[in-house]
Amino acid sequence: MDQLIVKRIYTSAAGAVVSVVAGFLLRRAWKLVVGAEPPDVYDPDVPARQAVTWFALSTVGAGVAVLLSKRGALSRLGR
């Protein structure tokens, strides 16, 4: 039971840190490629294509980063 709690805490902490870093890197990459800050996806003045593109890229990018970090954390703990 204690081992399970340690694994959950460790993987959650790793996921949280990676999520913040991934968000930062994704925003920087968007700004580098597009030349502007990422759009506010809820702003009706932002074109739908741009809002959906940013939403999809940031969600998938952060999700993959968290998934990989949690898998890596579990492999370090020996599952």
C-alpha positions in Angstrom: 0.0 0.0 0.0 2.8 2.4 0.9 4.6 1.7 -2.4 1.4 2.6 -4.3 1.1 5.9 -2.5 4.8 6.7 -3.2 4.3 5.9 -6.9 1.3 8.1 -7.2 2.9 11.0 -5.5 6.1 10.7 -7.5 4.3 10.4 -10.9 1.9 13.2 -10.0 4.7 15.5 -9.0 6.7 14.6 -12.2 3.6 15.2 -14.3 2.9 18.6 -12.7 6.4 19.9 -13.3 6.5 18.6 -16.8 3.1 20.1 -17.5 4.3 23.6 -16.5 7.5 23.3 -18.5 5.7 21.9 -21.5 3.2 24.8 -21.4 6.0 27.3 -21.3 7.9 25.7 -24.2 4.7 25.4 -26.3 3.9 29.1 -25.8 7.5 30.0 -26.8 7.4 27.7 -29.8 4.1 29.3 -31.0 5.5 32.7 -30.6 8.7 31.8 -32.5 6.7 30.2 -35.4 3.7 32.5 -35.6 5.4 35.7 -34.4 2.7 36.5 -31.8 1.6 35.3 -28.4 -0.8 32.3 -28.4 -4.4 33.3 -28.8 -7.1 33.4 -26.1 -9.2 30.5 -27.4 -12.3 31.9 -25.7 -12.0 35.4 -27.4 -14.7 35.6 -30.1 -12.5 38.0 -32.0 -9.8 35.3 -32.5 -10.4 33.4 -35.8 -11.8 29.9 -35.1 -9.0 28.2 -37.1 -6.3 29.9 -35.0 -8.1 29.2 -31.7 -8.6 25.5 -32.6 -5.1 25.1 -33.8 -3.6 26.5 -30.6 -6.0 24.5 -28.4 -5.2 21.2 -30.2 -1.5 21.7 -30.3 -1.2 22.8 -26.7 -3.5 20.1 -25.3 -1.9 17.3 -27.2 1.7 18.6 -26.6 1.2 18.9 -22.9 -0.7 15.6 -22.7 2.1 13.7 -24.4 4.7 15.4 -22.3 2.9 14.4 -19.1 2.3 10.9 -20.3 6.0 10.4 -21.1 7.1 11.9 -17.8 4.8 9.6 -15.8 5.9 6.5 -17.8 9.5 7.5 -17.2 8.9 8.0 -13.5 7.2 4.6 -13.2 10.1 2.9 -15.0 12.6 4.5 -12.6 10.5 3.2 -9.6 10.5 -0.3 -11.1 6.7 -0.2 -11.5 
